[in-house]
Amino acid sequence: MAAFHEVRFPLRLAMGTSGGPVRRTDIVNLSNGRENRNQRWRNSRRAYDAGSGVRSVSDLYAVLEFFEARGGQLYGFRFRDPVDFRSCPPLTVPSVMDQRIGTGDGVTAAFQLVKTYADAGGGWTRTIAKPVEGSVVVSVNGIAATNVSTDHATGIVTFAAGHVPAAGAAVRAGFEFDVPVRFDIDRIDVSLATFEAGRIPSIPLVEILP
């Protein structure tokens, strides 16, 4: 991923974050009252606003420092979604059985981390490119795998030579992850409410798709 810094937006500065997945759908209303719906984006794209209420002057400066270090919109960075940041629901612990990331063929050693959102009506599989270091656990046919390395910049897990999953073996993983984002603005407006506190009304962020 070009123009990306492997640093995370400080969690303490994102307490008032709002946002989530965005999709694009064209809806055409027909003369008979019905409608046609067409999906413009194959994948969703997340958008957030990390602006919040009153902050200390130290926090305001930390935001400015982070913004300047990224060059505004120039460099991407990691951001933790306030709700969706694990391979499992937010109040549970990731396990080796959470997400199926592939099926062994006896040859393939590398597998991309993914997360599937599904119910009885349909589903969608999301590529996970920024797993949190030390959080990834992998299994083959339900047995925890230890001879696996993870590239935390791409989300690819690789089995060591001699430990490649056999043909038909289910490869699963559990993990925490960040969202690759960039600032969606080249200007930060700081408003001082008092001598020691102030606010940044809006800090828009947008996901960088892998």
Disulfide bonds with the S-S distance in Angstrom:
none
